[in-house]
């Protein structure tokens, strides 16, 4: 018999981390019409009438409201797109992003 020791090969699977999520936040202002905010929420975030109205009213009452949660790139793209829609119409509508905790 041979004195060779055979060690089994083990395969390690690298663990992939889930990407960190970011919140898109609607910031209230006193100039952008409510109907316009609802239209932007429906267009950019694909919300229905009730959802978009609820988000708009929450931002109006509390000053800010979380609209949705996405990966960083998607959140920043949607926040920029929604803010730009307001700017094009001359409104100070603003959406921001921040990491989810």
Residue pairs with C-beta under 8 A, 6 or more apart in sequence:
19 71
19 72
20 71
20 72
20 99
20 100
21 69
21 70
21 71
21 72
21 75
21 99
21 100
22 69
22 70
22 71
22 72
22 75
22 76
22 97
22 98
22 99
22 100
23 66
23 67
23 68
23 69
23 75
23 97
23 98
23 99
23 100
24 45
24 66
24 67
24 68
24 69
24 70
24 75
24 78
24 79
24 82
24 95
24 96
24 97
25 64
25 65
25 66
25 67
25 79
25 95
25 96
25 97
25 98
26 37
26 41
26 55
26 56
26 59
26 64
26 65
26 66
26 67
26 94
26 95
27 59
27 63
27 64
27 94
27 95
27 96
28 59
28 60
28 62
28 63
28 64
28 65
29 91
29 92
29 93
29 94
31 91
31 92
32 86
32 91
32 92
32 93
33 91
34 56
34 60
36 86
36 89
36 91
36 93
37 52
37 56
37 59
37 93
38 49
38 52
38 53
38 56
39 52
40 82
40 85
40 86
40 93
41 47
41 51
41 52
41 55
41 56
41 67
41 82
42 48
42 49
42 52
43 85
44 78
44 81
44 82
44 85
45 52
45 67
45 68
45 78
45 82
47 55
55 65
55 67
56 65
58 65
59 65
67 95
68 75
68 78
69 75
69 100
70 78
72 97
72 99
75 97
76 97
78 95
79 95
79 96
79 97
80 95
82 93
82 95
83 93
83 94
83 95
85 93
86 92
86 93
86 94
87 93
